[in-house]
Amino acid sequence: MIHFFETVSKDLNSWWGFPALLLLLGIFEFSLGLYENRWTKNERILDILSFVFPPLILGPVLAYFGLKFLPHVIPQYKGIFSWVPFFWGFLIIAIADDLTQYWYHRLHHQIPFLWRFHRTHHSAPYMGMAMASRQNVIYTFFFSQIYLTIILIYLGLGYPALSTPATHHAHHSSSTNDGVGFYKGNFGNMFFLWDVIFGTAHFSRQYPKNYGISHYESDEWYAQLLWPIFKSKKEGSELAKRGPVVKEDILEPEFETGPARILSDEPIFNNI
């Protein structure tokens, strides 16, 4: 069994393996129309550019130059961990990668200025693979996992360097008052353990009814990808020129009967 995963990992870590897998899954998901009428022209442009640019262009470019740069900085450490068996190498990378991702992710929810770089990821009112790569370009450029993985590969853990991103539904809910959604926590990517250890865990066995941001203004794709270089033209948006740093949730009508309800009476960053 370990040999099987090692073989898969080697194939995915080839220059064509992982990009080909992403492209295949992306075409499959887009062609099925899984996003229904919520996939407007603006959302399609944003999702497709986000899907293509980070994994197929930015990641490989950073990896190429990173692996060219490291031999000049720490030449004596090249391949120092190449003796580590696949299973233990996979475990080391999984823990190190996921722990750094947890804190990078969590800080972008807790620090108002950083939130606007990560906001693009949460603006999608649906869940899917396109949403997983839907990120501001600057957020992706400084993504801690990219550089950690490059360093670990240089140190000799290239074959086990396989990460499978999780789709944490509760974290992407637009509400926190239904006992299911919890966008104020559940920051872990592969391991829920970090949320348990650091007190940000919310246990739920149900899926949220709604995803996204309750006050989403459908900001232009270029503002979501390249804020603060380009600002949103939507008045009152967190990405607008003089918009609020953090915007509280808004009233949302009941879907069936009953008066309007407040999704949350607290800003995103309180009581994390």
Order of alpha helices (4+ residues) and beta strands (2+ residues): alpha-alpha-alpha-alpha-alpha-alpha-alpha-alpha-alpha-alpha-alpha-beta-beta
